[in-house]
Amino acid sequence: MLTFVASISGFVFGFDTGYISSVLVMIGKDLDGRYLTIEEKEWISSSTSLGAFFASLFAGIMADTLGRKPSVMLCDLLFAVGALIQFFCGHISWMIAGRFIMGCGVGIGSLTAPLYISELSPSKFRGRLVTINCLAITGGQLIAYAVGAGFSHTTSGWRYTVALSLVPCILQFISLLFLPDTPRFMIMKKRYSDAFSVLRRVYPSSSNDLIEANIKELSDLNSSVPGNSTWRKIVNGNRMLFLVPSNRRALFIGCSLQAVQQFVGFNAIMYFSGTIFEMLGYRNSISVSCVIAGTNFIFTVVSLFAIDKVGRRNILLITMPFLFSTQLLSAFSFKHLNIDVTTNKADTLSGWDYMVMLALIGFVASYATGLGNVPWQQSELFPQSVRGLGSSFTTGTNWFGSMVVSASFLTLMRWLTPSGTFLLFASVTAISFVVIYFTYPELGALQLEEVEQLLSDGYNVTKSIKLHEARK
Ligand SMILES: O[C@H]1[C@H](O)[C@@H](O)[C@H](O)[C@@H](O)[C@H]1O
């Protein structure tokens, strides 16, 4: 039940970020009685990331004060209000406002839901959760694309696509009414007997002594950040995060991986593939773009199976050269096409149009196998005491990157040309490869306490690889 609830949050994250590709094409002249300009398309698409960025900065504090469960329920309310505003709106500004409010929900959910579940699940299931969440995100994106394709010839089809996002959040809200908050949160609030009864339900076969020991462990952990009030703990937690060298290194690795995940430009395709294929002259651009979301989903499944065997660092170092090559191929193929970003190309498709499509599929496949998933393994970088806080910064970095890419992609396509834009993405990949090569140790085989030790006197990449090899 808990895993199901977690995947609903990932699913909503995916659905709400995924439907925009087809909705941007379907809107036509429905808002303000005219076609959207490229700046307006950027605003509509990036306002969700802006909301998510803004909200993810407060999400950690909110989860610690309101509780994990009420925070996730608040997300559902924000999703619903945002969706309803979009469903009924007649003006572009209201569409942007609705997307922003929905984005606040996405931002809080992307941090709080995994936190909620990981604190409630037995430790041996905890790791799988991250990848289940990624599967739910890319699955949500695929379904949003498919729904968009289904409604593409219906009048106001985009409004129904948006309205459908209400279904998972209503389902999540109702199921949460029957689920408890986490024992960790209850212990933070000194509600020891409530914590006891929740642990009793999650671990039905454990003895009372074991549960008492677990409560003691959690409350010791709680006092590992000094301070009597939540506010003092937040201030001291920040100090520990930035002043303790191992935490600072963990923060650098977590934030840089999330930044790389976004700045290689994948979401430019996820959010605008409908618009890109329309520019290229594909007739049924919305259906064609389902190939993008489908590839993303399938290669997330590949990543699920490969990540533990191949290792996080290895999987990045193997997939990034492919990513780089497909970005170069995209740039090269675009160069042969005469695309005007402001109007759609009307002539027939040439071999280079198909080449762009192939290159983009390769781009998505190599991204989804590595960069799409690895950065979300962020929680293993931090010790328990600063895990929530550290994750707030790394999640915030992710949404900041997503916002910058979606707010600038079409403008970049106009200024730098499509080919120049993809060259820019390729150069980000090349530079990131070097940074990752020198600073990202292989953490897959390490216990959580060992990660902190490993990072205490440097990035210790070579040492981590030896440990990984020895334990394989
Ligand atoms: O891990 C996810 C996944 O790769 C999604 O497809 C993408 O849209 C998100 O930005 C990313 O964080």
Ligand as a Chemical Component Dictionary entry (heavy atoms), coordinates in Angstrom:
data_LIG
# 
_chem_comp.id                   LIG 
_chem_comp.type                 NON-POLYMER 
_chem_comp.pdbx_formal_charge   0 
_chem_comp.three_letter_code    LIG 
# 
loop_
_chem_comp_atom.comp_id 
_chem_comp_atom.atom_id 
_chem_comp_atom.alt_atom_id 
_chem_comp_atom.type_symbol 
_chem_comp_atom.charge 
_chem_comp_atom.model_Cartn_x 
_chem_comp_atom.model_Cartn_y 
_chem_comp_atom.model_Cartn_z 
_chem_comp_atom.pdbx_ordinal 
LIG O1 O1 O 0 14.431 11.426 -13.595 1  
LIG C1 C1 C 0 13.458 12.158 -14.244 2  
LIG C2 C2 C 0 13.139 11.527 -15.567 3  
LIG O2 O2 O 0 14.301 11.358 -16.288 4  
LIG C3 C3 C 0 12.141 12.355 -16.337 5  
LIG O3 O3 O 0 11.900 11.776 -17.594 6  
LIG C4 C4 C 0 12.560 13.800 -16.482 7  
LIG O4 O4 O 0 11.570 14.532 -17.142 8  
LIG C5 C5 C 0 12.869 14.421 -15.145 9  
LIG O5 O5 O 0 13.302 15.734 -15.286 10 
LIG C6 C6 C 0 13.912 13.600 -14.416 11 
LIG O6 O6 O 0 14.175 14.177 -13.170 12 
# 
loop_
_chem_comp_bond.comp_id 
_chem_comp_bond.atom_id_1 
_chem_comp_bond.atom_id_2 
_chem_comp_bond.value_order 
_chem_comp_bond.pdbx_ordinal 
LIG O1 C1 SING 1  
LIG C1 C2 SING 2  
LIG C1 C6 SING 3  
LIG C2 O2 SING 4  
LIG C2 C3 SING 5  
LIG C3 O3 SING 6  
LIG C3 C4 SING 7  
LIG C4 O4 SING 8  
LIG C4 C5 SING 9  
LIG C5 O5 SING 10 
LIG C5 C6 SING 11 
LIG C6 O6 SING 12 
# 
